[in-house]
Amino acid sequence: MSDTSRGAAVALSYEEGEKAPRVVAKGYGVTAESIIARAQEAGVYVHNSPALVNLLMQVDMDSQIPPQLYLAVAQLLAWLHQIEHETGQSSAK
């Protein structure tokens, strides 16, 4: 996810069996640009959501997202799953 207006990005990862997605990368400026570029190169969808990025930037690296963000992230993942199903593509590689 990214917030291009502030130059911020957060990457989430979810492994089967984990309770919640974890923050695996986050940063501002050049670091954010690198996170976004690596995601795009890997074919991972990049979602621009300034409000959600702002909240996720507060989560420690390698920590699971807090329960307060479960619904927002679940809605995003459900939407992404629907897009992947409709296009026959997967952003998870």
VMD Tcl script that builds the backbone (N, CA, C; Angstrom):
set m [mol new atoms 279]
animate dup $m
set s [atomselect $m all]
$s set {name element resname resid chain x y z} {
  {N N MET 1 A 0.827 -1.166 0.000}
  {CA C MET 1 A 0.000 0.000 0.000}
  {C C MET 1 A 0.873 1.231 0.000}
  {N N SER 2 A 0.365 2.269 -0.609}
  {CA C SER 2 A 1.176 3.474 -0.659}
  {C C SER 2 A 0.330 4.720 -0.440}
  {N N ASP 3 A 1.023 5.778 -0.065}
  {CA C ASP 3 A 0.444 7.113 0.075}
  {C C ASP 3 A 1.374 8.022 -0.705}
  {N N THR 4 A 1.080 8.192 -1.997}
  {CA C THR 4 A 1.989 8.948 -2.850}
  {C C THR 4 A 2.070 10.411 -2.474}
  {N N SER 5 A 1.055 10.940 -1.809}
  {CA C SER 5 A 1.102 12.353 -1.428}
  {C C SER 5 A 2.176 12.614 -0.373}
  {N N ARG 6 A 2.462 11.636 0.465}
  {CA C ARG 6 A 3.476 11.791 1.508}
  {C C ARG 6 A 4.725 10.970 1.212}
  {N N GLY 7 A 4.685 10.172 0.156}
  {CA C GLY 7 A 5.828 9.331 -0.150}
  {C C GLY 7 A 6.038 8.251 0.879}
  {N N ALA 8 A 4.963 7.571 1.268}
  {CA C ALA 8 A 5.028 6.510 2.266}
  {C C ALA 8 A 4.514 5.210 1.663}
  {N N ALA 9 A 5.052 4.090 2.140}
  {CA C ALA 9 A 4.586 2.787 1.680}
  {C C ALA 9 A 4.732 1.767 2.794}
  {N N VAL 10 A 3.810 0.811 2.795}
  {CA C VAL 10 A 3.823 -0.290 3.754}
  {C C VAL 10 A 3.552 -1.571 2.981}
  {N N ALA 11 A 4.317 -2.614 3.277}
  {CA C ALA 11 A 4.093 -3.920 2.664}
  {C C ALA 11 A 3.617 -4.882 3.741}
  {N N LEU 12 A 2.582 -5.644 3.392}
  {CA C LEU 12 A 2.037 -6.637 4.309}
  {C C LEU 12 A 2.276 -8.032 3.754}
  {N N SER 13 A 2.382 -8.991 4.658}
  {CA C SER 13 A 2.511 -10.388 4.276}
  {C C SER 13 A 1.583 -11.202 5.157}
  {N N TYR 14 A 0.965 -12.217 4.563}
  {CA C TYR 14 A 0.108 -13.099 5.345}
  {C C TYR 14 A 0.425 -14.529 4.965}
  {N N GLU 15 A 0.802 -15.306 5.941}
  {CA C GLU 15 A 1.098 -16.716 5.731}
  {C C GLU 15 A -0.028 -17.543 6.337}
  {N N GLU 16 A -0.384 -18.624 5.668}
  {CA C GLU 16 A -1.426 -19.504 6.193}
  {C C GLU 16 A -1.057 -19.949 7.604}
  {N N GLY 17 A -2.022 -19.897 8.480}
  {CA C GLY 17 A -1.791 -20.290 9.865}
  {C C GLY 17 A -1.491 -19.128 10.790}
  {N N GLU 18 A -1.138 -17.974 10.215}
  {CA C GLU 18 A -0.906 -16.797 11.049}
  {C C GLU 18 A -2.246 -16.189 11.436}
  {N N LYS 19 A -2.268 -15.526 12.571}
  {CA C LYS 19 A -3.498 -14.902 13.054}
  {C C LYS 19 A -3.884 -13.687 12.213}
  {N N ALA 20 A -2.890 -12.941 11.762}
  {CA C ALA 20 A -3.159 -11.703 11.024}
  {C C ALA 20 A -1.974 -11.376 10.123}
  {N N PRO 21 A -2.198 -10.525 9.107}
  {CA C PRO 21 A -1.074 -10.072 8.276}
  {C C PRO 21 A -0.037 -9.328 9.118}
  {N N ARG 22 A 1.213 -9.364 8.646}
  {CA C ARG 22 A 2.304 -8.663 9.332}
  {C C ARG 22 A 2.852 -7.575 8.430}
  {N N VAL 23 A 3.425 -6.555 9.064}
  {CA C VAL 23 A 4.122 -5.495 8.341}
  {C C VAL 23 A 5.532 -6.004 8.064}
  {N N VAL 24 A 5.874 -6.145 6.785}
  {CA C VAL 24 A 7.190 -6.681 6.432}
  {C C VAL 24 A 8.120 -5.629 5.846}
  {N N ALA 25 A 7.576 -4.475 5.497}
  {CA C ALA 25 A 8.402 -3.362 5.012}
  {C C ALA 25 A 7.592 -2.088 5.151}
  {N N LYS 26 A 8.283 -1.002 5.482}
  {CA C LYS 26 A 7.618 0.296 5.540}
  {C C LYS 26 A 8.665 1.383 5.470}
  {N N GLY 27 A 8.263 2.525 4.951}
  {CA C GLY 27 A 9.207 3.624 4.890}
  {C C GLY 27 A 8.655 4.818 4.145}
  {N N TYR 28 A 9.454 5.868 4.171}
  {CA C TYR 28 A 9.128 7.130 3.509}
  {C C TYR 28 A 10.165 7.421 2.431}
  {N N GLY 29 A 9.809 8.296 1.497}
  {CA C GLY 29 A 10.756 8.785 0.503}
  {C C GLY 29 A 11.336 7.691 -0.370}
  {N N VAL 30 A 12.662 7.650 -0.435}
  {CA C VAL 30 A 13.357 6.683 -1.285}
  {C C VAL 30 A 13.021 5.253 -0.876}
  {N N THR 31 A 12.904 5.017 0.417}
  {CA C THR 31 A 12.551 3.676 0.893}
  {C C THR 31 A 11.164 3.288 0.392}
  {N N ALA 32 A 10.216 4.211 0.459}
  {CA C ALA 32 A 8.862 3.944 -0.036}
  {C C ALA 32 A 8.881 3.659 -1.533}
  {N N GLU 33 A 9.638 4.446 -2.272}
  {CA C GLU 33 A 9.747 4.227 -3.715}
  {C C GLU 33 A 10.300 2.839 -4.011}
  {N N SER 34 A 11.275 2.409 -3.233}
  {CA C SER 34 A 11.871 1.086 -3.414}
  {C C SER 34 A 10.863 -0.022 -3.105}
  {N N ILE 35 A 10.098 0.144 -2.035}
  {CA C ILE 35 A 9.072 -0.846 -1.682}
  {C C ILE 35 A 8.060 -0.975 -2.813}
  {N N ILE 36 A 7.599 0.153 -3.329}
  {CA C ILE 36 A 6.610 0.155 -4.406}
  {C C ILE 36 A 7.189 -0.470 -5.673}
  {N N ALA 37 A 8.406 -0.095 -6.029}
  {CA C ALA 37 A 9.042 -0.636 -7.234}
  {C C ALA 37 A 9.218 -2.146 -7.131}
  {N N ARG 38 A 9.670 -2.627 -5.983}
  {CA C ARG 38 A 9.867 -4.076 -5.811}
  {C C ARG 38 A 8.542 -4.820 -5.891}
  {N N ALA 39 A 7.497 -4.238 -5.322}
  {CA C ALA 39 A 6.178 -4.872 -5.396}
  {C C ALA 39 A 5.711 -4.953 -6.846}
  {N N GLN 40 A 5.842 -3.854 -7.569}
  {CA C GLN 40 A 5.403 -3.835 -8.964}
  {C C GLN 40 A 6.212 -4.807 -9.816}
  {N N GLU 41 A 7.523 -4.873 -9.583}
  {CA C GLU 41 A 8.368 -5.812 -10.325}
  {C C GLU 41 A 7.948 -7.253 -10.066}
  {N N ALA 42 A 7.479 -7.526 -8.856}
  {CA C ALA 42 A 7.062 -8.878 -8.488}
  {C C ALA 42 A 5.615 -9.165 -8.886}
  {N N GLY 43 A 4.953 -8.168 -9.473}
  {CA C GLY 43 A 3.571 -8.355 -9.879}
  {C C GLY 43 A 2.581 -8.259 -8.729}
  {N N VAL 44 A 2.996 -7.648 -7.637}
  {CA C VAL 44 A 2.132 -7.485 -6.469}
  {C C VAL 44 A 1.352 -6.187 -6.611}
  {N N TYR 45 A 0.071 -6.256 -6.338}
  {CA C TYR 45 A -0.788 -5.081 -6.455}
  {C C TYR 45 A -0.389 -4.026 -5.424}
  {N N VAL 46 A -0.329 -2.770 -5.843}
  {CA C VAL 46 A -0.028 -1.643 -4.951}
  {C C VAL 46 A -1.294 -0.800 -4.845}
  {N N HIS 47 A -1.807 -0.686 -3.634}
  {CA C HIS 47 A -3.044 0.060 -3.377}
  {C C HIS 47 A -2.698 1.401 -2.751}
  {N N ASN 48 A -3.265 2.472 -3.271}
  {CA C ASN 48 A -3.002 3.818 -2.756}
  {C C ASN 48 A -4.102 4.193 -1.772}
  {N N SER 49 A -3.777 4.152 -0.487}
  {CA C SER 49 A -4.749 4.462 0.560}
  {C C SER 49 A -4.057 5.236 1.676}
  {N N PRO 50 A -3.998 6.568 1.556}
  {CA C PRO 50 A -3.283 7.379 2.552}
  {C C PRO 50 A -3.710 7.129 3.995}
  {N N ALA 51 A -5.002 6.999 4.238}
  {CA C ALA 51 A -5.470 6.803 5.619}
  {C C ALA 51 A -4.990 5.469 6.181}
  {N N LEU 52 A -5.101 4.411 5.390}
  {CA C LEU 52 A -4.673 3.093 5.861}
  {C C LEU 52 A -3.157 3.032 6.013}
  {N N VAL 53 A -2.429 3.622 5.076}
  {CA C VAL 53 A -0.968 3.662 5.187}
  {C C VAL 53 A -0.558 4.381 6.466}
  {N N ASN 54 A -1.197 5.492 6.763}
  {CA C ASN 54 A -0.881 6.243 7.973}
  {C C ASN 54 A -1.047 5.367 9.218}
  {N N LEU 55 A -2.115 4.598 9.270}
  {CA C LEU 55 A -2.339 3.712 10.413}
  {C C LEU 55 A -1.324 2.575 10.452}
  {N N LEU 56 A -1.035 1.993 9.294}
  {CA C LEU 56 A -0.095 0.871 9.248}
  {C C LEU 56 A 1.339 1.301 9.543}
  {N N MET 57 A 1.678 2.553 9.266}
  {CA C MET 57 A 3.028 3.041 9.571}
  {C C MET 57 A 3.296 3.018 11.076}
  {N N GLN 58 A 2.252 2.977 11.874}
  {CA C GLN 58 A 2.399 2.950 13.322}
  {C C GLN 58 A 2.653 1.543 13.869}
  {N N VAL 59 A 2.499 0.530 13.019}
  {CA C VAL 59 A 2.717 -0.860 13.426}
  {C C VAL 59 A 4.206 -1.175 13.305}
  {N N ASP 60 A 4.760 -1.820 14.324}
  {CA C ASP 60 A 6.176 -2.184 14.313}
  {C C ASP 60 A 6.474 -3.180 13.197}
  {N N MET 61 A 7.695 -3.110 12.672}
  {CA C MET 61 A 8.149 -4.066 11.656}
  {C C MET 61 A 8.030 -5.491 12.197}
  {N N ASP 62 A 7.656 -6.400 11.316}
  {CA C ASP 62 A 7.492 -7.819 11.625}
  {C C ASP 62 A 6.427 -8.091 12.677}
  {N N SER 63 A 5.574 -7.102 12.939}
  {CA C SER 63 A 4.463 -7.290 13.873}
  {C C SER 63 A 3.173 -7.479 13.090}
  {N N GLN 64 A 2.270 -8.250 13.676}
  {CA C GLN 64 A 0.963 -8.418 13.063}
  {C C GLN 64 A 0.162 -7.130 13.216}
  {N N ILE 65 A -0.717 -6.915 12.254}
  {CA C ILE 65 A -1.560 -5.724 12.342}
  {C C ILE 65 A -2.476 -5.867 13.559}
  {N N PRO 66 A -2.863 -4.764 14.176}
  {CA C PRO 66 A -3.737 -4.840 15.348}
  {C C PRO 66 A -5.178 -5.162 14.945}
  {N N PRO 67 A -5.941 -5.718 15.880}
  {CA C PRO 67 A -7.338 -6.068 15.580}
  {C C PRO 67 A -8.158 -4.903 15.036}
  {N N GLN 68 A -7.830 -3.686 15.411}
  {CA C GLN 68 A -8.579 -2.525 14.936}
  {C C GLN 68 A -8.480 -2.357 13.417}
  {N N LEU 69 A -7.451 -2.938 12.805}
  {CA C LEU 69 A -7.267 -2.804 11.354}
  {C C LEU 69 A -7.703 -4.044 10.581}
  {N N TYR 70 A -8.150 -5.087 11.277}
  {CA C TYR 70 A -8.549 -6.323 10.608}
  {C C TYR 70 A -9.593 -6.070 9.527}
  {N N LEU 71 A -10.638 -5.340 9.852}
  {CA C LEU 71 A -11.729 -5.138 8.897}
  {C C LEU 71 A -11.257 -4.389 7.657}
  {N N ALA 72 A -10.512 -3.320 7.843}
  {CA C ALA 72 A -10.035 -2.532 6.698}
  {C C ALA 72 A -9.142 -3.368 5.790}
  {N N VAL 73 A -8.225 -4.122 6.379}
  {CA C VAL 73 A -7.314 -4.945 5.583}
  {C C VAL 73 A -8.078 -6.113 4.952}
  {N N ALA 74 A -9.011 -6.707 5.678}
  {CA C ALA 74 A -9.804 -7.809 5.124}
  {C C ALA 74 A -10.621 -7.344 3.923}
  {N N GLN 75 A -11.198 -6.153 4.004}
  {CA C GLN 75 A -11.965 -5.619 2.874}
  {C C GLN 75 A -11.068 -5.400 1.663}
  {N N LEU 76 A -9.873 -4.897 1.898}
  {CA C LEU 76 A -8.921 -4.693 0.809}
  {C C LEU 76 A -8.533 -6.028 0.181}
  {N N LEU 77 A -8.240 -7.028 1.013}
  {CA C LEU 77 A -7.850 -8.340 0.497}
  {C C LEU 77 A -9.003 -9.020 -0.240}
  {N N ALA 78 A -10.226 -8.861 0.252}
  {CA C ALA 78 A -11.390 -9.439 -0.431}
  {C C ALA 78 A -11.578 -8.794 -1.799}
  {N N TRP 79 A -11.413 -7.474 -1.864}
  {CA C TRP 79 A -11.526 -6.764 -3.137}
  {C C TRP 79 A -10.436 -7.235 -4.102}
  {N N LEU 80 A -9.220 -7.369 -3.590}
  {CA C LEU 80 A -8.110 -7.825 -4.425}
  {C C LEU 80 A -8.364 -9.242 -4.935}
  {N N HIS 81 A -8.872 -10.104 -4.070}
  {CA C HIS 81 A -9.186 -11.476 -4.472}
  {C C HIS 81 A -10.224 -11.475 -5.597}
  {N N GLN 82 A -11.217 -10.607 -5.492}
  {CA C GLN 82 A -12.243 -10.506 -6.526}
  {C C GLN 82 A -11.632 -10.045 -7.850}
  {N N ILE 83 A -10.765 -9.046 -7.800}
  {CA C ILE 83 A -10.097 -8.550 -9.013}
  {C C ILE 83 A -9.270 -9.667 -9.647}
  {N N GLU 84 A -8.515 -10.396 -8.819}
  {CA C GLU 84 A -7.696 -11.493 -9.334}
  {C C GLU 84 A -8.567 -12.564 -9.976}
  {N N HIS 85 A -9.689 -12.872 -9.356}
  {CA C HIS 85 A -10.597 -13.881 -9.892}
  {C C HIS 85 A -11.154 -13.436 -11.244}
  {N N GLU 86 A -11.524 -12.167 -11.343}
  {CA C GLU 86 A -12.098 -11.646 -12.585}
  {C C GLU 86 A -11.076 -11.580 -13.712}
  {N N THR 87 A -9.827 -11.287 -13.376}
  {CA C THR 87 A -8.805 -11.147 -14.413}
  {C C THR 87 A -8.006 -12.424 -14.632}
  {N N GLY 88 A -8.160 -13.387 -13.723}
  {CA C GLY 88 A -7.401 -14.626 -13.836}
  {C C GLY 88 A -5.947 -14.467 -13.473}
  {N N GLN 89 A -5.621 -13.380 -12.772}
  {CA C GLN 89 A -4.241 -13.119 -12.368}
  {C C GLN 89 A -4.130 -13.188 -10.864}
  {N N SER 90 A -2.913 -13.429 -10.393}
  {CA C SER 90 A -2.648 -13.436 -8.959}
  {C C SER 90 A -1.544 -12.453 -8.658}
  {N N SER 91 A -1.729 -11.648 -7.600}
  {CA C SER 91 A -0.680 -10.706 -7.215}
  {C C SER 91 A 0.261 -11.322 -6.199}
  {N N ALA 92 A -0.065 -12.492 -5.700}
  {CA C ALA 92 A 0.808 -13.145 -4.715}
  {C C ALA 92 A 1.763 -14.061 -5.451}
  {N N LYS 93 A 3.036 -13.785 -5.291}
  {CA C LYS 93 A 4.043 -14.603 -5.975}
  {C C LYS 93 A 5.053 -15.087 -4.985}
}
mol reanalyze $m
mol bondsrecalc $m
mol representation Tube
mol addrep $m
